[in-house]
Amino acid sequence: MTIQEAEAVGHCEGAGEGAIAHCPCRLAGHFSHEVPELDGLTARERQVLLLLGDGLPNGPLARRLGIAERTVKAHIANIIGKLGLHTRLEAVVIAVIHHDVLCPAGAR
């Protein structure tokens, strides 16, 4: 179901909080109150994930960390696999939502 279709049928309109959690517009299985298994990530994977959350493409991300672009791609693939995600966009969403957990300095 697309967001436009969801808006057209008003499937979330007036629904209780429990119904919203099952809304097809949400990322399946990843809600803001659930923290994915971030402890399984290496320190470098956490760095890459944080920079993904800042919207950096692979090239600038690689330059920022002083590593090869193919290494960044490998880290992203590992992050997606370890967190049980399907896309880079899902990883970005996780990075933004859970920034405080990922960032060694805490909140921005």
C-alpha positions in Angstrom: 0.0 0.0 0.0 1.4 3.4 -1.0 1.1 6.4 1.3 -1.3 8.0 -1.1 -3.5 4.9 -1.0 -3.3 4.9 2.8 -4.4 8.5 2.9 -7.2 7.9 0.4 -8.8 5.2 2.5 -7.9 6.9 5.9 -6.9 3.5 7.4 -5.0 5.2 10.2 -7.5 7.9 10.8 -9.0 7.7 14.3 -7.2 4.4 15.0 -5.8 3.7 18.4 -2.1 3.5 19.2 -2.1 -0.3 18.8 -3.5 0.0 15.3 -0.9 2.6 14.3 1.9 0.1 15.1 0.4 -2.3 12.5 0.0 0.4 9.9 1.6 -0.6 6.5 3.0 2.9 6.2 5.5 2.1 9.0 8.8 0.3 8.6 8.0 -3.3 9.4 9.4 -4.3 12.7 11.3 -1.1 13.4 9.5 1.4 15.6 11.0 4.3 17.4 10.6 2.6 20.8 12.4 -0.5 19.7 16.2 -0.4 19.6 17.6 -2.9 17.1 20.6 -5.1 18.0 23.1 -2.3 17.7 25.6 -4.0 20.1 26.4 -6.5 17.4 27.9 -3.8 15.2 31.7 -3.1 15.3 33.0 0.3 16.2 33.6 1.1 12.5 30.2 -0.1 11.5 28.7 2.3 14.1 30.7 5.1 12.7 29.5 4.3 9.2 25.9 4.1 10.4 26.2 7.5 12.1 27.5 9.1 8.9 24.8 7.4 6.9 22.4 9.2 9.2 24.0 12.5 8.2 23.1 11.7 4.6 26.6 11.2 3.3 27.1 9.2 0.0 29.7 6.5 -0.1 32.5 8.6 -1.6 32.5 11.4 1.0 31.9 8.9 3.8 35.0 7.0 2.7 37.1 10.1 2.5 35.8 11.2 6.0 36.9 7.9 7.5 40.1 7.5 5.4 39.0 4.2 3.9 38.2 2.9 0.4 34.8 3.3 -1.0 34.4 -0.4 -1.5 35.2 -0.9 2.2 32.3 1.5 3.0 30.0 -0.5 0.8 31.1 -3.7 2.6 30.4 -2.0 6.0 26.9 -0.9 4.8 26.1 -4.4 3.6 27.3 -5.8 7.0 25.1 -3.2 8.9 22.1 -4.1 6.8 22.6 -7.8 7.3 23.3 -7.6 11.1 20.3 -5.4 11.7 18.0 -7.5 9.6 17.2 -4.6 7.2 16.5 -4.6 3.5 17.8 -1.2 2.3 20.3 1.6 2.9 17.3 3.9 3.6 16.2 1.7 6.5 19.7 1.9 7.9 19.6 5.7 7.6 16.3 5.8 9.5 17.8 3.6 12.2 20.8 5.9 12.4 18.6 9.0 12.8 16.2 7.5 15.3 18.9 5.9 17.4 21.6 8.6 17.1 21.9 9.0 20.9 22.6 5.2 21.3 25.1 5.1 18.5 27.0 8.4 19.2 29.9 8.0 21.6 29.4 11.7 22.6 25.7 11.2 23.4 23.0 13.6 22.1 24.0 16.2 19.5 
